[in-house]
Amino acid sequence: MSQESFDVIVVGGGNAALSAALSAAEQGAKVALLERAPEEKRGGNSKFTGGGFRMVHHGAEDIKRIVPDLSDAEIARTDFGEYSAETYLDDLGRITQYFIDPDLAETLVQNSTDTVHWLMGRGVKFLPNFGRQAYNHEGRFKFFGGVVIYANGGGAGLVESEYKAAAKHGITVHYGARVRGIVRGQHGVEAVRVLIDNVEHAIRTRSVVLACGGFEANREWRTRYLGPGWDMAKVRGTRYNTGDGIEMALAIGAQSYGQWSGCHAVAWERYANDYGDVDGQHSAGYRHSYPFSIMVNANGERFVDEGADFRNYTYAKYGRVVLAQPGGYAWQVFDGQVMHLLRDEYKMRGATKVRADSLEELVQRMQDVNPAAFMKTINEYNAAVKRDVKFDPNIKDGRSTTGLAVNKTNWANTIEQPPFEAYSVGCGITFTFGGLKINTDAQVLDIEDNAIPGLYAAGELVGGLFYFNYPGSAGLMAGAVFGRIAGRGAGGFALNRA
Ligand SMILES: Cc1cc2nc3c(=O)[nH]c(=O)nc-3n(C[C@H](O)[C@H](O)[C@H](O)COP(=O)(O)OP(=O)(O)OC[C@H]3O[C@@H](n4cnc5c(N)ncnc54)[C@H](O)[C@@H]3O)c2cc1C
């Protein structure tokens, strides 16, 4: 047993863990954060994010409170819309086919704005996400998908600010510390077992917050729980989230919860590395402009409604759809009319891309797509587009196709104006949906829904929030909301127990 002992041990080193550690320290607890990654790779998936936060707001005034530098000119040419608690709850319900745990949903939504302000108080700066969440269309921006703000510096900026705040709060941080087990005694958790340099230590504690991610980086578990073929998916973010937290909680009686066969997975650069690389161009893998494309598979056929909804509400389920295509890949095809709308990643090094001045030439360059079927698909698609409906990327414009086996509901531009570009995508997994059951105080529950004394959880490893799909930017928000609650609970529990 190590000589060290703490009131609260937080397992993990991403946004949920840091939120928990800060909140526990604010209770006056002595806190340690144990991060499996080495220091230079700290920050988990949170570090890989764009830093978007989905929160309740009621328009420009609320945004100005979060972004004080917002200028009058910016306000004048922007429609921030409103994202009410009702709309947020409706989105969570609709997106998850109403499987979401209603109490967790309510907790997430009701605490969202306040938690953003709380993070601001801990040094995180937020900015409006022009360009990504609002297109410049005819001189005006309109936020289209319920998300307005992102952390300055994206995910890297977010976790950097949070680690700075952790240092200020006197939180002990150990890197390269892989927690493998929780010791449970008569009155609750008593210690964690942790591997440091492959040597096992036990560190005493009065409470534990698990915030160490899902099992997306565990190839074997992916195949076991998500199903055959998922071993072939690329991991978009950290390599360290292999399900340890879930496994060690189940081992001491925690209840499994949520959709274990479900995950957040996107259309991602087909030849991306197996894992994300925080030091490299990890964001180069994004291919999120597909609502303005048509996607075809190896048979040259369309297979999904690219314009069913805003990207925020479809991207997290389309990775699975791509994985299910022959060979597990697809191509996104754009023409000259929409090229200006492509996100920056399309221009980055490493994109599997072909370009041509005719569609016949383009498909020859795509090589692994049936050319005759591709031409037939394009011709039928072009003929089916409602050309008389005006295109507008900031609204669901209803410019659709009619009469196709797979129609496109919005943003259906014809593919006819050179130059033509096509980008090859595979499946990139972001995080898994199955995990542990918690209550609204973020306490981990056993099979009889009783809280395991001293054990709390937050972030990806919490089950019950997302099923089948996910509304963009709810992950960081959920991690911060439940991390903050977990830290508060764990700190209070530890100090009362002392
Ligand atoms: C490319 C990409 C972009 C994204 N963009 C967004 C976005 O803009 N907005 C949004 O809301 N969400 C986004 N997400 C999703 C978001 O990353 C997650 O929802 C969120 O970061 C999860 O936070 P977390 O703290 O639970 O997990 P993580 O940030 O992954 O942290 C888990 C931590 O646990 C550590 N760990 C794992 N096992 C152990 C162990 N045994 N012992 C100790 N430590 C351990 C890991 O090293 C890691 O530090 C994105 C994800 C990716 C990959």
PDBQT file of the ligand as one rigid body, heavy atoms in Angstrom, charges set to zero:
ROOT
HETATM    1  C1  LIG A 501     -12.290  13.765 -32.746  1.00  0.00    +0.000 C 
HETATM    2  C2  LIG A 501     -13.346  14.006 -31.702  1.00  0.00    +0.000 A 
HETATM    3  C3  LIG A 501     -14.075  15.200 -31.701  1.00  0.00    +0.000 A 
HETATM    4  C4  LIG A 501     -15.077  15.419 -30.748  1.00  0.00    +0.000 A 
HETATM    5  N1  LIG A 501     -15.708  16.647 -30.711  1.00  0.00    +0.000 NA
HETATM    6  C5  LIG A 501     -16.578  16.903 -29.698  1.00  0.00    +0.000 A 
HETATM    7  C6  LIG A 501     -17.125  18.219 -29.509  1.00  0.00    +0.000 A 
HETATM    8  O1  LIG A 501     -16.775  19.185 -30.196  1.00  0.00    +0.000 OA
HETATM    9  N2  LIG A 501     -18.026  18.399 -28.497  1.00  0.00    +0.000 N 
HETATM   10  C7  LIG A 501     -18.384  17.375 -27.656  1.00  0.00    +0.000 A 
HETATM   11  O2  LIG A 501     -19.221  17.574 -26.781  1.00  0.00    +0.000 OA
HETATM   12  N3  LIG A 501     -17.836  16.146 -27.774  1.00  0.00    +0.000 NA
HETATM   13  C8  LIG A 501     -16.940  15.893 -28.765  1.00  0.00    +0.000 A 
HETATM   14  N4  LIG A 501     -16.372  14.649 -28.841  1.00  0.00    +0.000 N 
HETATM   15  C9  LIG A 501     -16.765  13.628 -27.838  1.00  0.00    +0.000 C 
HETATM   16  C10 LIG A 501     -16.012  13.915 -26.542  1.00  0.00    +0.000 C 
HETATM   17  O3  LIG A 501     -14.644  13.716 -26.758  1.00  0.00    +0.000 OA
HETATM   18  C11 LIG A 501     -16.415  13.021 -25.395  1.00  0.00    +0.000 C 
HETATM   19  O4  LIG A 501     -17.780  12.990 -25.258  1.00  0.00    +0.000 OA
HETATM   20  C12 LIG A 501     -15.814  13.571 -24.091  1.00  0.00    +0.000 C 
HETATM   21  O5  LIG A 501     -14.565  14.136 -24.307  1.00  0.00    +0.000 OA
HETATM   22  C13 LIG A 501     -15.661  12.474 -23.100  1.00  0.00    +0.000 C 
HETATM   23  O6  LIG A 501     -15.012  13.003 -21.949  1.00  0.00    +0.000 OA
HETATM   24  P1  LIG A 501     -14.487  12.008 -20.845  1.00  0.00    +0.000 P 
HETATM   25  O7  LIG A 501     -13.784  12.845 -19.865  1.00  0.00    +0.000 OA
HETATM   26  O8  LIG A 501     -15.584  11.110 -20.432  1.00  0.00    +0.000 OA
HETATM   27  O9  LIG A 501     -13.457  11.060 -21.631  1.00  0.00    +0.000 OA
HETATM   28  P2  LIG A 501     -11.991  11.366 -22.101  1.00  0.00    +0.000 P 
HETATM   29  O10 LIG A 501     -11.777  12.790 -22.406  1.00  0.00    +0.000 OA
HETATM   30  O11 LIG A 501     -11.690  10.392 -23.205  1.00  0.00    +0.000 OA
HETATM   31  O12 LIG A 501     -11.106  11.032 -20.849  1.00  0.00    +0.000 OA
HETATM   32  C14 LIG A 501     -10.908   9.713 -20.407  1.00  0.00    +0.000 C 
HETATM   33  C15 LIG A 501      -9.592   9.675 -19.688  1.00  0.00    +0.000 C 
HETATM   34  O13 LIG A 501      -9.450   8.475 -18.951  1.00  0.00    +0.000 OA
HETATM   35  C16 LIG A 501      -8.108   8.029 -19.051  1.00  0.00    +0.000 C 
HETATM   36  N5  LIG A 501      -8.088   6.604 -18.717  1.00  0.00    +0.000 N 
HETATM   37  C17 LIG A 501      -8.569   5.555 -19.426  1.00  0.00    +0.000 A 
HETATM   38  N6  LIG A 501      -8.401   4.407 -18.729  1.00  0.00    +0.000 NA
HETATM   39  C18 LIG A 501      -7.808   4.744 -17.563  1.00  0.00    +0.000 A 
HETATM   40  C19 LIG A 501      -7.381   4.008 -16.428  1.00  0.00    +0.000 A 
HETATM   41  N7  LIG A 501      -7.517   2.681 -16.351  1.00  0.00    +0.000 N 
HETATM   42  N8  LIG A 501      -6.784   4.667 -15.388  1.00  0.00    +0.000 NA
HETATM   43  C20 LIG A 501      -6.607   6.028 -15.446  1.00  0.00    +0.000 A 
HETATM   44  N9  LIG A 501      -7.012   6.772 -16.510  1.00  0.00    +0.000 NA
HETATM   45  C21 LIG A 501      -7.612   6.136 -17.540  1.00  0.00    +0.000 A 
HETATM   46  C22 LIG A 501      -7.712   8.398 -20.455  1.00  0.00    +0.000 C 
HETATM   47  O14 LIG A 501      -6.325   8.450 -20.613  1.00  0.00    +0.000 OA
HETATM   48  C23 LIG A 501      -8.380   9.763 -20.585  1.00  0.00    +0.000 C 
HETATM   49  O15 LIG A 501      -7.555  10.784 -20.084  1.00  0.00    +0.000 OA
HETATM   50  C24 LIG A 501     -15.365  14.407 -29.789  1.00  0.00    +0.000 A 
HETATM   51  C25 LIG A 501     -14.613  13.226 -29.769  1.00  0.00    +0.000 A 
HETATM   52  C26 LIG A 501     -13.599  13.033 -30.703  1.00  0.00    +0.000 A 
HETATM   53  C27 LIG A 501     -12.783  11.766 -30.633  1.00  0.00    +0.000 C 
ENDROOT
TORSDOF 0
